[in-house]
Amino acid sequence: MRIAWRRGWTGSALGWLSVSLTLGVVAGCAPAPASALPVSPSPAAASAAPAPAHPSPAPAAAPGDDERFTWEPRTWSPHPAGAPDPADRDLLSLCGAGDAALDTVAARIAERQARALPPLDIAETTFALRAAGSPYVWPRLWSLAGQKLDRNDARERVQHWLASFDDGGQRRCGVASATGPDTHVIVMLALDALADLEPLPTQARSGQWLRVAAHLLVPASSAKVVVLAPTGAPRSVTTSLDAGVVRATFRADRPGGWLVQVMADVKGGPRPVAEAKLQVGGPPPAGFHAEPAPGEAAAAGATDEQTALIAMINAARRPERLPALAHDTRLDGVARAHAEAMQRARRIGHDVGDGNPAQRVVAAGIKVHAAGENVAHARTLRRAHRALWASPSHRGNLLFEDFDAVGVGIVHAPDGSVWVCEEFADR
């Protein structure tokens, strides 16, 4: 049986939640998300995010309603820099290259941790990165906190942590320190950049045409630029890939916040390689204000998590005048098995040793014309839904008009977080 898959990758960086690639019907390559594992610093002890094989976006800057941001006029990379503090520069020397935007976000994280403020979720940390003009996706976080820190010990810990992951591309890092009333904190953000973005404005006029250009740092067989307008489903724009440069143009035809993602089919499959936010018809927001995703309220009163997630999915489809998806328990089995496989592997992906989505659907004996898959790792079920909605390719699966059925798998990890898999089908 031949199944048509609609692929997507969207890269939301940092925080608790992580979303990985989305596969879906028809042709083409679209965006998909990332992965982020919690970082829970303990006083006088090192705290580092686990290092899954897939990128793990980690918590970062603490926007929050009480913090104000001045946005960079453009989103681009790299931002060459070195940590200003000599001791921090020593740690930075262990990395491939410093980046000023990562330094900025690392400093916010360190200051927040030193003040014993609560950790950030993915939306907050992504907001901080984009305000700093950074297009990076899937950064990882390492932190060390205590009343007195040994820099030699910190070096050894950082070396061990940096050696624990390799996603290809070029290693980039940001490092910062902060001192609180009774603790000192060191924070490092690190990632393996797969592309650099040419400057893209963070503010535009309604109706303005914008040019996207990304220089790939790794080989890619194909690439696509996807834009998410303030309302409606995401859309792919005409994209070219020539000599490692991804180019596209699009028209920002309505006011509000826009998301632009560059995806590429690289070794290991399609994934986001750069992301930018821009505000059309006005200035970017000066502070972060968390908003629920469409459909979140539908989870209230649900008898179980499975029912709650399906209710959120269908409630999100309703405003777009799309029919509700039928609950298919056969797809539940496929989704549950894959959520368990991701939890065991401690990484987000469409194939973590259990086969790709098409193989798993066929093995389950389910006949479909087309199918799609969304996967996420989040602190709560609602946060998983929120992140998937914020991701162009994942929203594309949620709002794909030909899908008529869905199955979901939800697995709880020992730390309380949830691994989520959504299987969509056109039967």
C-alpha positions, 0 to 999 in steps of 0.5 A: 500500500502506498500512502501519501505523506505531507511532511512538515518541520517546525522549530520552536526552540527552548523551554519544556516542550518540544515538537518534532517533525510532522508528516502529512499528506500529499506532496512537499516538505513543510515545517516541523518542531523541536524538542525541549526537556525541562531544566530544573536547577537545584541549589549548589548543584549542577543542572543540565538538560538531558541530551537526547539525540534529537535537539532539545530546546531548553528554557531561556530568557524570562520575558513575562508580563513584567519584562520589557523588550526592545526588538532587534530591527532584523532577524539574522545569523550569526551574531559574532560575539564573545562573552564579556566576562573573562571567566565566561569567555573561558567557558565559551572557548570550549564551544565552536563560536560565540553568538551575541544573541545567544549571550543575550538570552543566556544572560536573561536566563541566568538573571532569572535563575539567580532571582529564583523566578520560575522556569520558562516555557517554550513560548517565552523562550522563543519570544526572547530569542526572536526579540534578540534577532536570532533565527536559531531553533533547537538550542540546548541549555546547561546551567550550574548554580550554587553559593560558590562555584568552582570554574575548573569543575564548571569547565569539566561539566561543560566539556562533558555536556557539549560532547553529549550531542552532535546534530551536525552543522556548526556549533554556536554558543552563548554563556553568561553568569549572574549573582543572586542574594545567596547563589551564583549561576552560570548558564550556557546555550548551545546548538548546532546551526544548520543554516544562517539567515540573511537579515529579515525585518521584524516589522513590515508594512501591510502588503509589503513583499519580503525576501527570505534567504538562508544559507545552508551549512549542511547538505540538503536534498530539498527545502521549503519556506512556510509562512504562518499568518495571524489567522488561517492555516500555514502556507508554503511559498514558492522556494528555490534551493541553489548551491546551498542557498534557500530563497523565497519571497512572500507578501505580508497581506494582513496586519498582525504577527507572522511566523516564517520558517525555513525547513530543509530535508537533511541527513536524518530527515526534514527539520527546521533550520531557521525561524523568524517572527515579524509584526505587520502594520505595527511594532512588535510586542514589548512584552510576552503575553501567553495566550491559549491556543484555539481549542484549549477550553474544550479540554475542560470537563473531559473524562480522560486525557485522550478525550481531552486532546481529541476535543482540543483538536476538533475545537481548533478545527471548528473556527476554520469550518472544518468537520470534526475528526472521528476517533479511530482506536486503531490509530490510537494503538499506533500513536500510543506505541510511538509515544512510548518509543519516544519516551524510551529513546528520550527524543522526539522523532518520527522514527526512533527505531520503531519505523517511520509513520508509513511503515507503522500504519501499514504494519497495523493493517490500517488502509488509508489514502493519506496520513499525517503525524504530530509529535510533542514533548511538553510539560502538560497536555495543553502546552503540547497542543499550544505548541503544535498549534504555534508550529506551521507544519503541525497546524497544517496537519491539525487543519488539513481538510482531507483528514477524517480520523485521528488517534492519539497516544499520551505517555507520562514521564517520571518527571511529570512531562508528557510525550504525545503522538497524534496520528491523522488519516484520510480513510 
